[in-house]
Protein backbone atom coordinates (compact mmCIF):
# COMPACT_ATOMS: atom_id res chain seq x y z
CA UNK A 1 0.00 0.00 0.00
CA UNK A 2 1.30 3.45 -0.81
CA UNK A 3 0.76 6.46 1.38
CA UNK A 4 1.68 10.10 1.18
CA UNK A 5 1.92 12.12 4.36
CA UNK A 6 0.98 15.80 4.57
CA UNK A 7 2.01 16.56 8.12
CA UNK A 8 3.55 14.97 11.18
CA UNK A 9 1.29 13.88 14.01
CA UNK A 10 1.97 14.24 17.71
CA UNK A 11 4.34 11.56 18.97
CA UNK A 12 2.72 11.12 22.38
CA UNK A 13 -0.88 10.91 23.49
CA UNK A 14 -2.26 14.10 25.03
CA UNK A 15 -5.17 12.33 26.74
CA UNK A 16 -5.49 12.17 30.50
CA UNK A 17 -4.42 8.84 32.03
CA UNK A 18 -7.75 8.55 33.89
CA UNK A 19 -10.43 9.49 31.34
CA UNK A 20 -13.94 10.48 32.29
CA UNK A 21 -16.94 8.39 31.21
CA UNK A 22 -17.86 8.65 27.52
CA UNK A 23 -21.22 9.08 25.79
CA UNK A 24 -24.17 6.87 26.72
CA UNK A 25 -27.68 7.13 25.28
CA UNK A 26 -30.68 8.89 26.74
CA UNK A 27 -33.08 7.20 24.35
CA UNK A 28 -33.18 5.37 21.08
CA UNK A 29 -33.67 7.70 18.14
CA UNK A 30 -37.11 8.58 16.97
CA UNK A 31 -35.52 11.28 14.85
CA UNK A 32 -32.49 13.52 14.69
CA UNK A 33 -30.76 14.76 17.76
CA UNK A 34 -31.07 11.98 20.30
CA UNK A 35 -29.49 13.17 23.52
CA UNK A 36 -27.19 11.58 26.05
CA UNK A 37 -27.40 10.86 29.76
CA UNK A 38 -25.62 8.92 32.48
CA UNK A 39 -27.50 5.66 31.78
CA UNK A 40 -25.35 3.09 29.98
CA UNK A 41 -26.65 0.65 27.39
CA UNK A 42 -24.82 -2.66 27.71
CA UNK A 43 -23.85 -4.19 24.34
CA UNK A 44 -25.17 -7.68 25.04
CA UNK A 45 -27.85 -10.11 23.94
CA UNK A 46 -30.25 -8.93 26.63
CA UNK A 47 -30.34 -5.53 24.95
CA UNK A 48 -30.58 -6.98 21.45
CA UNK A 49 -27.10 -5.94 20.33
CA UNK A 50 -24.70 -8.82 21.05
CA UNK A 51 -23.55 -11.49 18.58
CA UNK A 52 -25.98 -13.99 20.17
CA UNK A 53 -28.98 -11.64 19.85
CA UNK A 54 -31.50 -11.89 16.99
CA UNK A 55 -29.90 -8.90 15.28
CA UNK A 56 -26.43 -10.35 15.83
CA UNK A 57 -27.55 -13.65 14.32
CA UNK A 58 -28.76 -11.80 11.21
CA UNK A 59 -25.39 -10.06 10.89
CA UNK A 60 -23.29 -13.20 11.24
CA UNK A 61 -25.57 -15.29 9.00
CA UNK A 62 -25.59 -12.67 6.23
CA UNK A 63 -21.83 -12.08 6.06
CA UNK A 64 -18.51 -13.83 6.52
CA UNK A 65 -15.63 -13.02 8.84
CA UNK A 66 -12.74 -11.73 6.71
CA UNK A 67 -9.61 -9.63 7.00
CA UNK A 68 -9.73 -5.95 6.13
CA UNK A 69 -7.32 -5.44 3.19
CA UNK A 70 -5.66 -2.22 4.36
CA UNK A 71 -5.81 -2.83 8.10
CA UNK A 72 -3.51 -5.71 9.14
CA UNK A 73 -4.69 -7.89 11.99
CA UNK A 74 -8.32 -6.73 11.90
CA UNK A 75 -11.25 -8.88 10.83
CA UNK A 76 -14.86 -7.86 10.20
CA UNK A 77 -18.11 -9.56 9.29
CA UNK A 78 -18.31 -8.50 5.63
CA UNK A 79 -20.39 -9.09 2.51
CA UNK A 80 -19.07 -9.46 -1.03
CA UNK A 81 -21.64 -7.21 -2.71
CA UNK A 82 -24.43 -4.92 -1.46
CA UNK A 83 -27.70 -6.14 -2.96
CA UNK A 84 -27.46 -9.81 -2.02
CA UNK A 85 -26.67 -9.03 1.62
CA UNK A 86 -29.52 -6.50 1.72
CA UNK A 87 -31.92 -9.19 0.52
CA UNK A 88 -30.51 -11.71 3.00
CA UNK A 89 -30.90 -9.35 5.94
CA UNK A 90 -34.49 -8.51 5.02
CA UNK A 91 -35.32 -12.19 4.60
CA UNK A 92 -33.73 -13.06 7.94
CA UNK A 93 -35.48 -10.16 9.66
CA UNK A 94 -38.82 -11.09 8.10
CA UNK A 95 -39.55 -7.57 6.87
CA UNK A 96 -38.82 -5.24 3.98
CA UNK A 97 -37.56 -1.67 4.07
CA UNK A 98 -34.44 -2.16 6.17
CA UNK A 99 -31.77 0.54 5.78
CA UNK A 100 -28.97 -0.24 3.31
CA UNK A 101 -26.42 -2.54 5.00
CA UNK A 102 -23.56 -0.04 5.18
CA UNK A 103 -22.34 -2.01 8.22
CA UNK A 104 -21.47 -4.99 6.00
CA UNK A 105 -18.52 -3.29 4.29
CA UNK A 106 -15.16 -1.74 5.17
CA UNK A 107 -15.54 1.44 3.15
CA UNK A 108 -12.46 3.10 1.66
CA UNK A 109 -12.57 6.21 3.85
CA UNK A 110 -12.89 4.15 7.00
CA UNK A 111 -10.06 1.85 5.94
CA UNK A 112 -7.76 4.82 5.34
CA UNK A 113 -8.46 6.34 8.75
CA UNK A 114 -8.19 2.94 10.44
CA UNK A 115 -4.78 2.37 8.86
CA UNK A 116 -3.71 5.86 9.93
CA UNK A 117 -4.64 5.04 13.53
CA UNK A 118 -2.64 1.81 13.38
CA UNK A 119 0.33 3.78 12.06
CA UNK A 120 -0.13 6.51 14.73
CA UNK A 121 -1.60 4.80 17.82
CA UNK A 122 -0.60 7.68 20.09
CA UNK A 123 -3.48 9.66 18.58
CA UNK A 124 -5.96 7.58 20.58
CA UNK A 125 -3.91 5.82 23.28
CA UNK A 126 -5.43 6.52 26.69
CA UNK A 127 -8.23 8.58 25.13
CA UNK A 128 -12.02 8.58 25.20
CA UNK A 129 -12.88 7.88 21.56
CA UNK A 130 -16.20 8.37 19.79
CA UNK A 131 -16.82 6.73 16.39
CA UNK A 132 -19.83 8.44 14.80
CA UNK A 133 -21.85 6.91 11.93
CA UNK A 134 -19.81 3.87 12.84
CA UNK A 135 -21.25 1.28 10.43
CA UNK A 136 -19.21 -1.88 10.98
CA UNK A 137 -17.35 -0.30 13.88
CA UNK A 138 -13.99 -0.63 12.11
CA UNK A 139 -12.65 2.64 13.50
CA UNK A 140 -13.86 1.81 17.00
CA UNK A 141 -12.19 -1.61 16.87
CA UNK A 142 -8.89 -0.13 15.69
CA UNK A 143 -9.04 2.62 18.32
CA UNK A 144 -9.53 0.00 21.02
CA UNK A 145 -6.71 -2.11 19.57
CA UNK A 146 -4.50 1.01 19.59
CA UNK A 147 -4.92 1.54 23.33
CA UNK A 148 -7.88 3.88 23.69
CA UNK A 149 -9.18 4.00 27.26
CA UNK A 150 -12.86 4.01 26.29
CA UNK A 151 -14.44 3.53 22.87
CA UNK A 152 -18.04 4.27 21.93
CA UNK A 153 -19.44 3.54 18.46
CA UNK A 154 -22.69 5.26 17.47
CA UNK A 155 -25.03 4.49 14.57
CA UNK A 156 -28.73 4.86 13.74
CA UNK A 157 -29.13 1.32 12.35
CA UNK A 158 -29.93 -1.49 14.80
CA UNK A 159 -28.11 -4.02 12.61
CA UNK A 160 -25.03 -1.78 12.60
CA UNK A 161 -25.10 -1.86 16.40
CA UNK A 162 -25.18 -5.66 16.27
CA UNK A 163 -22.36 -5.67 13.71
CA UNK A 164 -20.23 -3.43 15.93
CA UNK A 165 -20.71 -5.80 18.87
CA UNK A 166 -19.91 -8.84 16.72
CA UNK A 167 -16.83 -7.23 15.19
CA UNK A 168 -15.51 -6.07 18.57
CA UNK A 169 -15.91 -9.61 19.89
CA UNK A 170 -14.20 -11.09 16.84
CA UNK A 171 -11.19 -8.84 17.44
CA UNK A 172 -11.09 -9.32 21.21
CA UNK A 173 -11.62 -5.65 22.09
CA UNK A 174 -14.13 -3.73 24.19
CA UNK A 175 -16.39 -1.26 22.37
CA UNK A 176 -19.69 0.19 23.57
CA UNK A 177 -22.23 0.28 20.70
CA UNK A 178 -24.91 2.98 21.02
CA UNK A 179 -28.05 3.28 18.89
CA UNK A 180 -28.59 7.03 18.52
CA UNK A 181 -28.61 9.98 16.15
CA UNK A 182 -26.28 12.53 17.70
CA UNK A 183 -25.90 14.99 14.84
CA UNK A 184 -28.44 17.61 15.91
CA UNK A 185 -27.84 17.28 19.63
CA UNK A 186 -25.09 18.27 22.06
CA UNK A 187 -21.61 16.96 21.38
CA UNK A 188 -20.75 14.14 23.80
CA UNK A 189 -17.60 14.33 25.89
CA UNK A 190 -14.71 12.72 24.00
CA UNK A 191 -11.03 13.34 23.44
CA UNK A 192 -11.03 12.09 19.85
CA UNK A 193 -13.92 11.85 17.40
CA UNK A 194 -13.64 9.58 14.34
CA UNK A 195 -15.74 9.70 11.18
CA UNK A 196 -15.30 7.38 8.20
CA UNK A 197 -16.85 7.85 4.75
CA UNK A 198 -19.89 9.94 5.73
CA UNK A 199 -20.02 12.58 2.98
CA UNK A 200 -21.91 10.64 0.32
CA UNK A 201 -25.28 12.44 0.67
CA UNK A 202 -25.84 16.20 0.78
CA UNK A 203 -28.06 16.38 3.86
CA UNK A 204 -25.94 13.93 5.84
CA UNK A 205 -22.74 15.69 4.81
CA UNK A 206 -24.02 19.08 5.96
CA UNK A 207 -25.26 17.73 9.29
CA UNK A 208 -22.08 15.74 9.84
CA UNK A 209 -19.77 18.67 9.11
CA UNK A 210 -21.70 20.91 11.51
CA UNK A 211 -21.44 18.23 14.21
CA UNK A 212 -17.72 17.69 13.62
CA UNK A 213 -17.00 21.41 13.75
CA UNK A 214 -19.00 21.75 16.98
CA UNK A 215 -16.95 18.93 18.45
CA UNK A 216 -13.70 20.62 17.42
CA UNK A 217 -14.85 23.93 18.89
CA UNK A 218 -15.29 22.28 22.29
CA UNK A 219 -11.75 20.88 22.20
CA UNK A 220 -12.20 17.41 20.73
CA UNK A 221 -9.68 16.29 18.12
CA UNK A 222 -11.66 15.32 15.01
CA UNK A 223 -10.36 12.96 12.31
CA UNK A 224 -12.20 11.90 9.16
CA UNK A 225 -11.45 9.52 6.31
CA UNK A 226 -12.94 9.97 2.85
CA UNK A 227 -12.20 8.84 -0.74
CA UNK A 228 -13.55 12.00 -2.36
CA UNK A 229 -17.29 11.42 -2.08
CA UNK A 230 -19.59 13.87 -3.84
CA UNK A 231 -20.22 16.10 -0.82
CA UNK A 232 -16.81 16.01 0.87
CA UNK A 233 -16.16 19.54 2.25
CA UNK A 234 -12.44 19.34 1.44
CA UNK A 235 -11.97 23.09 1.77
CA UNK A 236 -13.02 22.93 5.44
CA UNK A 237 -10.64 20.08 6.31
CA UNK A 238 -6.87 19.67 6.67
CA UNK A 239 -5.39 16.65 4.83
CA UNK A 240 -2.99 14.48 6.82
CA UNK A 241 -2.24 11.45 4.64
CA UNK A 242 -3.56 9.50 1.66
CA UNK A 243 -3.72 5.76 1.02
CA UNK A 244 -4.45 3.57 -1.99
CA UNK A 245 -7.22 1.29 -0.71
CA UNK A 246 -8.13 -2.04 -2.37
CA UNK A 247 -11.88 -2.06 -3.07
CA UNK A 248 -14.30 -4.21 -5.05
CA UNK A 249 -15.90 -3.44 -8.39
CA UNK A 250 -19.28 -4.46 -6.98
CA UNK A 251 -19.03 -1.67 -4.40
CA UNK A 252 -16.97 1.07 -6.05
CA UNK A 253 -16.75 0.19 -9.76
CA UNK A 254 -12.95 -0.11 -9.47
CA UNK A 255 -10.33 -2.17 -7.66
CA UNK A 256 -8.27 0.59 -5.99
CA UNK A 257 -9.54 3.87 -4.56
CA UNK A 258 -7.44 6.69 -3.13
CA UNK A 259 -8.70 7.84 0.26
CA UNK A 260 -7.46 10.69 2.41
CA UNK A 261 -7.34 11.20 6.16
CA UNK A 262 -8.39 14.70 7.27
CA UNK A 263 -8.45 16.68 10.48
CA UNK A 264 -11.03 19.33 11.30
CA UNK A 265 -8.89 22.44 11.91
CA UNK A 266 -9.35 25.14 14.50
CA UNK A 267 -9.04 25.52 18.24
CA UNK A 268 -11.60 25.84 21.01
Secondary structure, DSSP 4 states (H G I P E B T S, - for coil): --EEESSPPPSS--S-SSPPP---BSS--SSS---B-S-----SGGGT-STTSHHHHHHHHHSEEEE-TTSTT-EEEE-SSHHHHHHHHHHHHT-S-PPP-GGGS--HHHHHHHHHHHHTGGGTTT-EEEEES-TT-HHHHHHHHTT-SEEEEEES-HHHHHHHHHHHHHTT---EEEE---TTSPPPP-SEEEEES--SSHHHHHHHHHHHHHHHHTT-EEEEEES--TT--GGGEEEEEEEEEE--HHHHSSSEEEEEEEEE----
